[in-house]
Amino acid sequence: MDERILVWKFNRGSQDALRRLYEKYKDDLLGLAVTLLRDRTEAEDVVHDVFVSFARTAGGFTLSGTLKGYLSTCVANCARDRNRLRSARDVGLDAAEDMETDSDDPAEYAVGSEEARRMQEVLGRLPYEQREIIVLHLHQEMRFREIAEALGVSINTVQSRYRYGLEKLRSIVNSTVTK
């Protein structure tokens, strides 16, 4: 069902519409939160908090843009707040859980899990601001303008963080390949 119809039903009190929206976006939002926080438990808490907050807007929620973009921005903002709160405590990459693959084949699952773990590790080495932009743009498919508006920064800042983040990713990958 189209997300605009689900939002319309949600605004009229449909708990089924809220459930469907949750089911539709929870995995993507959890993946985003895990990538940004590097802690699955905290990521689950963030996604839960975002949906509870979203549920409270029933009856008055106005959608401009995509709901996935809106919820992704909420997750990113909540993750940023949590990162600030726990900045004194360093969570190592070992705390990040692997992203799951959809494959039933054990060999494909093992390769997919290893690739996801390596990607988490490499992304985890980026500064948060760069990692956030890269994940929102590539994984959540948000446009630079949407990201800039959501984060309250200029589009030039978003593009610079993206470019510097990609350069750093290349550098990290090249240094691990040459070792």
C-alpha positions as CSV (number, residue, x, y, z in Angstrom):
1,M,0.0,0.0,0.0
2,D,1.2,3.5,-0.8
3,E,2.8,5.3,2.1
4,R,0.6,8.4,1.6
5,I,-2.5,6.3,2.0
6,L,-1.0,4.7,5.1
7,V,-0.2,8.1,6.6
8,W,-3.7,9.3,5.8
9,K,-5.2,6.2,7.6
10,F,-2.7,6.7,10.5
11,N,-3.9,10.3,10.9
12,R,-7.4,8.9,11.2
13,G,-6.4,6.6,14.1
14,S,-5.7,3.4,12.3
15,Q,-3.4,1.3,14.4
16,D,-3.1,-1.1,11.5
17,A,-1.6,1.7,9.3
18,L,0.9,2.5,12.0
19,R,1.8,-1.2,12.3
20,R,2.3,-1.4,8.5
21,L,4.5,1.7,8.4
22,Y,6.6,0.2,11.2
23,E,6.9,-3.1,9.4
24,K,7.8,-1.3,6.1
25,Y,10.6,0.8,7.6
26,K,11.9,-0.8,10.7
27,D,14.7,-2.8,9.1
28,D,16.1,0.1,7.1
29,L,15.9,2.4,10.2
30,L,17.5,-0.2,12.4
31,G,20.3,-0.6,9.9
32,L,20.8,3.1,9.9
33,A,20.8,3.3,13.7
34,V,23.3,0.4,14.0
35,T,25.6,2.0,11.5
36,L,25.5,5.4,13.3
37,L,25.6,4.1,16.9
38,R,27.6,0.9,16.5
39,D,25.5,-0.7,19.2
40,R,22.5,-2.8,18.3
41,T,20.7,-2.5,21.7
42,E,20.9,1.3,21.5
43,A,19.9,1.3,17.9
44,E,16.8,-0.7,18.7
45,D,16.0,1.8,21.5
46,V,16.4,4.7,19.0
47,V,14.1,3.1,16.5
48,H,11.5,2.4,19.2
49,D,11.7,5.9,20.5
50,V,11.3,7.4,17.0
51,F,8.2,5.3,16.4
52,V,6.7,6.1,19.8
53,S,7.3,9.8,19.0
54,F,5.8,9.4,15.5
55,A,2.7,7.5,16.9
56,R,2.0,10.5,19.2
57,T,1.6,12.7,16.1
58,A,-1.4,10.8,14.9
59,G,-4.2,13.1,13.8
60,G,-1.9,16.0,13.0
61,F,1.1,14.6,11.1
62,T,1.7,16.3,7.8
63,L,4.0,14.5,5.3
64,S,6.3,16.7,3.2
65,G,8.7,14.6,1.2
66,T,8.9,10.9,2.0
67,L,8.1,9.2,5.3
68,K,11.2,7.1,5.0
69,G,13.3,10.3,4.7
70,Y,11.5,11.9,7.7
71,L,11.9,8.8,9.9
72,S,15.5,8.4,8.8
73,T,16.2,12.0,9.8
74,C,14.5,11.4,13.2
75,V,16.7,8.3,13.7
76,A,19.9,10.2,12.7
77,N,19.0,13.1,15.1
78,C,18.2,10.7,18.0
79,A,21.5,8.7,17.3
80,R,23.4,12.0,17.3
81,D,21.9,12.9,20.7
82,R,22.8,9.5,22.1
83,N,26.4,9.8,20.7
84,R,26.7,13.1,22.5
85,L,25.5,11.6,25.8
86,R,27.8,8.7,25.7
87,S,30.8,10.6,24.3
88,A,32.7,10.0,27.5
89,R,32.3,6.2,27.1
90,D,34.0,4.7,24.0
91,V,32.1,1.8,22.5
92,G,34.5,-0.4,20.4
93,L,33.7,-1.9,17.1
94,D,33.3,-5.3,18.8
95,A,30.0,-3.9,20.2
96,A,28.5,-3.5,16.7
97,E,26.5,-6.5,15.5
98,D,26.6,-7.8,12.0
99,M,23.8,-6.8,9.6
100,E,21.8,-9.8,8.6
101,T,21.5,-11.1,5.0
102,D,18.3,-12.4,3.5
103,S,20.0,-15.5,2.1
104,D,19.1,-19.1,3.3
105,D,22.3,-20.4,1.8
106,P,24.9,-20.8,4.6
107,A,27.8,-19.9,2.3
108,E,26.1,-16.7,1.0
109,Y,25.1,-15.9,4.6
110,A,28.7,-16.2,5.8
111,V,30.0,-14.1,3.0
112,G,27.3,-11.5,3.4
113,S,27.8,-11.3,7.2
114,E,31.5,-10.9,6.8
115,E,31.1,-8.1,4.2
116,A,28.6,-6.4,6.4
117,R,30.9,-6.6,9.4
118,R,33.8,-5.2,7.4
119,M,31.6,-2.4,6.1
120,Q,30.5,-1.6,9.7
121,E,34.2,-1.6,10.7
122,V,35.3,0.7,7.9
123,L,32.3,3.1,8.4
124,G,33.0,3.1,12.1
125,R,36.4,4.6,11.5
126,L,34.9,7.7,9.9
127,P,34.0,10.8,12.0
128,Y,30.4,10.7,13.0
129,E,29.4,13.7,10.8
130,Q,30.8,12.1,7.7
131,R,29.4,8.6,8.5
132,E,26.0,10.1,9.0
133,I,25.9,11.8,5.6
134,I,27.2,8.8,3.8
135,V,24.6,6.5,5.4
136,L,21.7,8.9,4.9
137,H,22.7,9.4,1.2
138,L,23.6,5.9,0.2
139,H,21.7,3.6,2.5
140,Q,18.6,5.7,3.1
141,E,18.6,7.3,-0.4
142,M,18.1,10.8,0.8
143,R,19.1,13.7,-1.4
144,F,21.8,16.2,-0.3
145,R,19.2,18.9,0.0
146,E,17.0,16.8,2.2
147,I,19.9,15.9,4.4
148,A,20.9,19.6,4.7
149,E,17.4,20.6,5.7
150,A,17.1,17.8,8.1
151,L,20.4,18.4,9.8
152,G,20.1,22.2,9.7
153,V,23.4,22.7,7.8
154,S,24.1,24.1,4.3
155,I,24.1,21.8,1.3
156,N,27.8,22.7,0.8
157,T,28.5,21.3,4.3
158,V,26.7,18.1,3.5
159,Q,28.5,17.7,0.1
160,S,31.9,18.4,1.7
161,R,31.3,15.9,4.5
162,Y,30.2,13.3,1.9
163,R,33.2,14.0,-0.3
164,Y,35.7,13.9,2.7
165,G,34.0,10.8,4.0
166,L,34.4,9.0,0.7
167,E,38.0,10.1,0.4
168,K,38.7,8.7,3.9
169,L,36.9,5.5,3.1
170,R,39.1,5.1,0.0
171,S,42.1,5.7,2.1
172,I,41.1,3.2,4.7
173,V,40.3,0.5,2.1
174,N,43.5,1.1,0.2
175,S,45.6,0.9,3.4
176,T,44.0,-2.4,4.3
177,V,44.5,-3.8,0.8
178,T,48.2,-2.9,0.7
179,K,48.9,-4.4,4.1
